[in-house]
Each structure stands twice: as structure tokens, then as C-alpha cells.
């Protein structure tokens, strides 16, 4: 019989292919990057077996499971597992705790398809624990510096130029602000944490021990930062990115209007333009109370005019008006207060080129 594998570090460092044999509902709550869900049982089958286990015990539940997954259903699932195993000879399979489900899949693969395929010892739970420990250890052991700055200064662009950056918003598939939703959904919080942990693991394995992260609140859309990291962010030193209002308006126009509209059209086809307009409208409505009635109505009118013109002719010039208004009247006062409150932690401030140069030099000095 193929052996159980417990080298979780190797699994994640080398992106070992894995098939997750848990039920789809379990997989949806959280999984690992690149993993394929090929369940032993469907959600309904798992629920029925679970009820049987509670009422009649383990042996009766096992018997029911074999009844539910038999004949053509069993043959079809074994064929899927076999195809995965043949396509990924260096991969593994797992279930929740490395218990009965993965044992059955492993056994059927061997007896029915003649394939010996290794399991992950401890299953999903052990790998998840390993990644949570990876996050905690990195936060405790590594040097971190925060990248702050007004909205639209291009913090993500700076991160993209640094080999020691952790792109929290990228892992969360969200731009972090009230307008930060993308055309595609965010990952589950567990998936977000797992992606971040694997990124940290790989960068540390490459010799990086200092990380640059954007200054974020606890929530990035629906994804919550790991508590140790968020706590640390209240004390980490900071670098402040600066740019002119004009430069920031142009960057926001590109990111939140031109590129986001294209993203919606790419994902949703002909319906994309309308869905994009709904998203921008809703994003502004989400901060209605904080804007106040008069300011909200004024900016909403400008936004609707801009969206109508964009839909009619493709021109996006009118969007600059509400973007600049929102920056000057809402975001900038808020960020100015933040800069003042965090001023003692700011060790460098400058425009993009100078900040990138400083952070690269800092990595060699501190690292």
C-alpha cells in the first residue's frame, strides 16, 4: 500500500497536485491553492451517512456508504480518481483527517484501477494547521514594513516591483476600499489565509525575511486579516507613498473605471457594462451615510451622468469629476488624519520611484 505523506512543507513549496476527497460543501468552505475536489460522496450522500452514524453507529454508516456509492456511480468516481492519478503521478489525495474516506479512495484505486496513490497523513486538518502555524511564525520572526498613502497613489504598483512584497489585496481579490470589489468573487476567508501562508512559506524558503505589506484595515472586503498580522500592523514601521491629486485621479480612473469595466465585460459578456454600472452605483451608496445627504446626492448625479456617457460613447472623461470630488471631500481628510496619527512610525515618504528605491535598499540593509 502507498505510504502516507506528512511533509506538508514540501507539498506547499512545490505545489504538489492534490485531490480533495471531501464533500463539495466542505471544499467550498476552504481548500488549498490549485487543489481539485473529487469527492468520495456528494453532499447529500455524506449527510445521509452522517445521520446514520449518529443513529446506528459506525458500522451501519459504512454499510450505507458502500450502498450509496456502488455500481455505475462507484465506477465513474474511480475513473475520475484514476485519471487524476495518471495525470499527476507526483500528487496525493486526502480527506478531512486522513481517515476513512481517503482510505477507501486509496483502496478502491488500488483494487479497481491498479493504482497505488499516496495519501496525506492527517489530511486537510493537519495541512491547515501547518499553514496557520506558518502565518504565526512569520509574523513573530520576520521584519515587516507597512506601505501607506492616500487613495490612488499606486501602492499596488509599488508592491508589484518588490520581490519581498505580500499583496494582501491580490490574495483577497479585492482592492480594499468601499469601491474595491472585483468582477469575480472573493475567496473564502480560509482560502485567503491559505494563499497568504503559502506565499509567505515560498518567499521565506527563498531567503526573504523582511516583508512589505500595504497598510490595511482588518477586513479586505469580506476577507479578514489573520489576527497576529493585524495586531503587528498596529506597530510596524511605515513608508508613506505620495502623488499629486491629478496623478491619483488618472490612476483611479484607469483601475476603477476603465479596467474594471473591461473586467466585467470579460467575465459577463454583454451584461458586463450594466453590471459594472450597478457595482459603481452601489459602491457609492455604501458610503452614503458617511458622505452625508447633500454630498452623496451631488456625487451620485455626476456618477450617473458619467456612466450614461460611458455607455453611450465609451468616453470616460466625466468620471474624473466624481473621482476628484470623492478624493478631496472624503478620502483625503480621512487619510490625512491617519497619517497624522501614524506619523511617529513613518520612516520615509516620497513618490513612487523614490519609495521603491528606498524599500529595495531597506531590504538589503535590514535583511
FIVO-95973 format. One line per 8 residues: number of its first residue (from 1); their letters; for each residue y, z negated, x of C-alpha. Coordinates in nm, 2 decimals, decimal comma. Example, Ala and Ser with C-alpha at 12.3 -4.5 7.8 and 13.67 -1.06 7.14 Angstrom:
BEGIN
1> AS> -0,45 -0,78 1,23; -0,11 -0,71 1,37
This chain:
BEGIN
1> XXXXXXXX> 0,00 0,00 0,00; 0,35 0,08 0,12; 0,53 -0,22 0,26; 0,84 -0,40 0,11; 1,16 -0,33 0,29; 1,42 -0,61 0,33; 1,66 -0,47 0,59; 1,95 -0,44 0,35
9> XXXXXXXX> 2,19 -0,37 0,63; 2,00 -0,06 0,73; 1,98 0,05 0,37; 2,36 0,05 0,31; 2,47 0,15 0,66; 2,25 0,46 0,65; 2,29 0,55 0,28; 1,91 0,53 0,22
17> XXXXXXXX> 1,82 0,71 -0,10; 1,71 0,47 -0,37; 1,57 0,49 -0,72; 1,66 0,21 -0,95; 1,37 0,15 -1,20; 1,57 -0,10 -1,42; 1,66 -0,01 -1,77; 1,97 0,21 -1,83
25> XXXXXXXX> 2,17 -0,09 -1,97; 2,11 -0,29 -1,66; 2,20 0,01 -1,44; 2,53 0,06 -1,63; 2,64 -0,30 -1,56; 2,63 -0,24 -1,19; 2,44 -0,04 -0,92; 2,48 0,08 -0,57
33> XXXXXXXX> 2,66 0,39 -0,44; 2,45 0,71 -0,47; 2,15 0,54 -0,64; 1,96 0,73 -0,91; 1,84 0,55 -1,23; 1,48 0,65 -1,30; 1,37 0,36 -1,53; 1,02 0,24 -1,60
41> XXXXXXXX> 1,13 0,16 -1,95; 1,41 0,26 -2,18; 1,65 0,00 -2,32; 1,46 -0,01 -2,65; 1,12 -0,05 -2,47; 1,25 -0,32 -2,24; 1,39 -0,51 -2,54; 1,06 -0,50 -2,73
49> XXXXXXXX> 0,86 -0,61 -2,42; 1,12 -0,89 -2,36; 1,08 -1,01 -2,72; 0,70 -1,00 -2,69; 0,72 -1,20 -2,36; 0,92 -1,48 -2,53; 0,70 -1,50 -2,84; 0,35 -1,43 -2,69
57> XXXXXXXX> 0,37 -1,47 -2,32; 0,35 -1,25 -2,01; 0,00 -1,10 -2,06; 0,08 -0,98 -2,41; 0,41 -0,84 -2,28; 0,23 -0,65 -2,00; -0,02 -0,50 -2,25; 0,26 -0,39 -2,48
65> XXXXXXXX> 0,45 -0,23 -2,19; 0,14 -0,03 -2,10; 0,11 0,08 -2,46; 0,47 0,19 -2,48; 0,47 0,38 -2,15; 0,15 0,57 -2,18; 0,02 0,93 -2,23; 0,28 1,20 -2,21
73> XXXXXXXX> 0,57 0,95 -2,16; 0,40 0,79 -1,86; 0,31 1,13 -1,71; 0,67 1,25 -1,75; 0,81 0,94 -1,58; 0,56 0,96 -1,29; 0,66 1,32 -1,24; 1,03 1,22 -1,21
81> XXXXXXXX> 0,95 0,95 -0,96; 0,73 1,18 -0,77; 1,00 1,45 -0,75; 1,24 1,19 -0,62; 1,00 1,05 -0,36; 0,91 1,40 -0,24; 1,28 1,50 -0,22; 1,37 1,17 -0,04
89> XXXXXXXX> 1,08 1,07 0,19; 1,31 0,82 0,37; 1,40 0,64 0,04; 1,30 0,33 -0,16; 1,25 0,21 -0,51; 1,35 -0,12 -0,66; 1,38 -0,32 -0,98; 1,58 -0,63 -1,06
97> XXXXXXXX> 1,40 -0,89 -0,84; 1,14 -0,68 -0,66; 0,88 -0,79 -0,92; 0,65 -0,64 -1,18; 0,84 -0,33 -1,28; 0,88 -0,19 -0,92; 0,52 -0,29 -0,85; 0,40 -0,09 -1,15
105> XXXXXXXX> 0,61 0,22 -1,05; 0,48 0,19 -0,69; 0,12 0,15 -0,81; 0,14 0,45 -1,05; 0,30 0,67 -0,79; 0,00 0,60 -0,56; -0,28 0,62 -0,81; -0,15 0,90 -1,03
113> XXXXXXXX> 0,05 1,11 -0,77; -0,10 1,01 -0,44; 0,24 0,90 -0,30; 0,29 0,58 -0,12; 0,65 0,48 -0,16; 0,81 0,16 -0,03; 0,99 -0,10 -0,24; 1,30 -0,30 -0,16
121> XXXXXXXX> 1,18 -0,66 -0,13; 1,39 -0,89 -0,36; 1,52 -0,59 -0,55; 1,87 -0,54 -0,69; 1,94 -0,91 -0,69; 1,88 -0,95 -0,31; 2,08 -0,64 -0,23; 2,37 -0,75 -0,45
129> XXXXXXXX> 2,37 -1,10 -0,28; 2,38 -0,93 0,06; 2,68 -0,73 -0,04; 2,87 -1,03 -0,18; 2,80 -1,22 0,14; 2,93 -0,91 0,33; 3,26 -0,94 0,14; 3,29 -1,31 0,20
137> XXXXXXXX> 3,21 -1,29 0,57; 3,45 -1,00 0,63; 3,73 -1,19 0,46; 3,66 -1,50 0,67; 3,60 -1,33 1,00; 3,83 -1,03 1,02; 4,21 -0,98 1,06; 4,39 -0,84 0,76
145> XXXXXXXX> 4,74 -0,70 0,72; 4,90 -0,61 0,38; 5,09 -0,28 0,32; 5,37 -0,34 0,07; 5,65 -0,13 -0,05; 5,84 -0,01 -0,36; 5,66 0,21 -0,61; 5,62 0,56 -0,49
153> XXXXXXXX> 5,68 0,50 -0,12; 5,34 0,66 -0,04; 5,12 0,36 0,05; 4,80 0,55 -0,03; 4,92 0,83 0,21; 4,96 0,58 0,49; 4,61 0,43 0,43; 4,47 0,78 0,45
161> XXXXXXXX> 4,60 0,81 0,80; 4,44 0,49 0,93; 4,07 0,46 1,03; 4,09 0,08 0,96; 4,22 0,11 0,60; 4,04 -0,02 0,29; 4,15 0,19 -0,01; 4,11 -0,06 -0,29
169> XXXXXXXX> 4,27 0,17 -0,54; 4,03 0,45 -0,43; 3,73 0,23 -0,48; 3,86 0,12 -0,82; 3,95 0,48 -0,93; 4,30 0,36 -1,04; 4,65 0,38 -0,89; 4,72 0,01 -0,95
177> XXXXXXXX> 5,03 0,04 -1,17; 5,08 0,05 -1,55; 5,06 0,43 -1,51; 4,76 0,41 -1,28; 4,47 0,53 -1,50; 4,29 0,85 -1,39; 4,13 1,12 -1,60; 3,79 0,97 -1,52
185> XXXXXXXX> 3,67 0,62 -1,59; 3,69 0,33 -1,36; 3,36 0,19 -1,22; 3,22 -0,14 -1,35; 3,35 -0,44 -1,16; 3,01 -0,48 -0,99; 3,02 -0,12 -0,87; 3,37 -0,17 -0,74
193> XXXXXXXX> 3,27 -0,47 -0,54; 2,96 -0,29 -0,41; 3,16 0,01 -0,29; 3,41 -0,21 -0,12; 3,14 -0,41 0,05; 2,96 -0,10 0,18; 3,29 0,03 0,31; 3,35 -0,29 0,50
201> XXXXXXXX> 3,00 -0,30 0,63; 3,02 0,05 0,77; 3,37 0,00 0,93; 3,26 -0,33 1,09; 2,95 -0,16 1,22; 3,18 0,10 1,38; 3,37 -0,18 1,57; 3,66 -0,23 1,33
209> XXXXXXXX> 3,76 -0,60 1,29; 4,12 -0,55 1,16; 4,19 -0,40 0,81; 4,49 -0,27 0,64; 4,49 -0,31 0,26; 4,76 -0,24 0,00; 4,93 -0,54 -0,15; 4,77 -0,56 -0,49
217> XXXXXXXX> 4,76 -0,80 -0,79; 4,42 -0,95 -0,88; 4,35 -0,66 -1,12; 4,35 -0,30 -1,03; 4,32 -0,16 -1,38; 4,00 -0,32 -1,51; 3,86 -0,40 -1,17; 3,92 -0,75 -1,03
225> XXXXXXXX> 3,95 -0,80 -0,66; 3,69 -1,03 -0,50; 3,83 -1,38 -0,51; 3,81 -1,45 -0,14; 4,00 -1,13 -0,06; 4,27 -1,20 -0,33; 4,31 -1,55 -0,20; 4,36 -1,43 0,15
233> XXXXXXXX> 4,62 -1,17 0,03; 4,85 -1,46 -0,06; 4,88 -1,54 0,32; 4,81 -1,22 0,51; 5,09 -1,08 0,72; 5,27 -0,78 0,57; 5,42 -0,44 0,67; 5,68 -0,30 0,43
241> XXXXXXXX> 5,69 0,08 0,37; 6,03 0,23 0,28; 6,15 0,56 0,14; 6,46 0,69 -0,04; 6,47 0,70 -0,42; 6,47 1,08 -0,41; 6,16 1,09 -0,20; 5,98 0,84 -0,42
249> XXXXXXXX> 6,07 1,03 -0,74; 5,92 1,35 -0,59; 5,61 1,17 -0,48; 5,56 1,01 -0,83; 5,63 1,35 -0,99; 5,35 1,50 -0,79; 5,10 1,22 -0,82; 5,15 1,11 -1,18
257> XXXXXXXX> 5,26 1,43 -1,35; 5,16 1,75 -1,16; 4,83 1,63 -1,00; 4,73 1,40 -1,29; 4,78 1,68 -1,55; 4,57 1,91 -1,33; 4,30 1,64 -1,31; 4,29 1,60 -1,69
265> XXXXXXXX> 4,26 1,98 -1,74; 3,99 2,00 -1,47; 3,79 1,72 -1,65; 3,87 1,80 -2,01; 3,95 2,17 -2,02; 4,18 2,30 -2,29; 4,22 1,95 -2,43; 4,34 1,82 -2,10
273> XXXXXXXX> 4,71 1,88 -2,14; 4,72 1,69 -2,47; 4,51 1,40 -2,33; 4,74 1,39 -2,03; 5,05 1,36 -2,25; 4,88 1,09 -2,46; 4,80 0,90 -2,14; 5,16 0,90 -2,01
281> XXXXXXXX> 5,29 0,81 -2,35; 5,05 0,52 -2,38; 5,13 0,40 -2,02; 5,50 0,37 -2,11; 5,41 0,20 -2,44; 5,21 -0,06 -2,24; 5,52 -0,20 -2,08; 5,73 -0,17 -2,40
289> XXXXXXXX> 5,79 -0,55 -2,42; 5,88 -0,58 -2,05; 6,12 -0,29 -2,07; 6,30 -0,42 -2,39; 6,36 -0,21 -2,70; 6,67 -0,01 -2,61; 6,54 0,08 -2,26; 6,20 0,17 -2,39
297> XXXXXXXX> 6,34 0,40 -2,67; 6,57 0,58 -2,42; 6,29 0,64 -2,16; 6,04 0,73 -2,43; 6,27 1,00 -2,57; 6,32 1,15 -2,22; 5,95 1,14 -2,15; 5,86 1,32 -2,48
305> XXXXXXXX> 6,12 1,59 -2,41; 5,97 1,63 -2,06; 5,62 1,65 -2,19; 5,72 1,91 -2,46; 5,89 2,13 -2,19; 5,59 2,10 -1,96; 5,36 2,20 -2,24; 5,59 2,49 -2,34
313> XXXXXXXX> 5,67 2,64 -2,00; 5,49 2,44 -1,73; 5,82 2,32 -1,59; 5,82 1,95 -1,48; 6,18 1,91 -1,38; 6,27 1,69 -1,68; 6,02 1,43 -1,57; 6,24 1,33 -1,28
321> XXXXXXXX> 6,49 1,17 -1,53; 6,25 0,91 -1,68; 6,08 0,85 -1,34; 6,41 0,77 -1,17; 6,52 0,55 -1,47; 6,19 0,36 -1,46; 6,22 0,30 -1,08; 6,58 0,19 -1,08
329> XXXXXXXX> 6,57 -0,02 -1,40; 6,22 -0,16 -1,40; 6,01 -0,13 -1,08; 6,27 -0,17 -0,81; 6,41 -0,51 -0,93; 6,06 -0,64 -0,96; 5,96 -0,52 -0,61; 6,29 -0,64 -0,47
337> XXXXXXXX> 6,21 -0,99 -0,59; 5,86 -0,96 -0,44; 6,00 -0,85 -0,11; 6,23 -1,15 -0,10; 5,96 -1,39 -0,19; 5,72 -1,25 0,08; 5,99 -1,19 0,33; 5,87 -1,45 0,58
345> XXXXXXXX> 5,54 -1,26 0,61; 5,69 -0,92 0,67; 5,64 -0,84 1,04; 5,76 -0,48 1,03; 5,94 -0,24 0,79; 6,01 0,13 0,81; 5,95 0,47 0,67; 5,60 0,64 0,67
353> XXXXXXXX> 5,58 0,78 1,03; 5,71 0,45 1,18; 5,47 0,24 0,97; 5,17 0,45 1,06; 5,25 0,43 1,43; 5,31 0,05 1,41; 4,98 -0,01 1,23; 4,78 0,21 1,47
361> XXXXXXX> 4,94 0,02 1,76; 4,88 -0,31 1,60; 4,51 -0,23 1,56; 4,47 -0,18 1,93; 4,67 -0,49 2,01; 4,51 -0,73 1,77; 4,16 -0,56 1,77
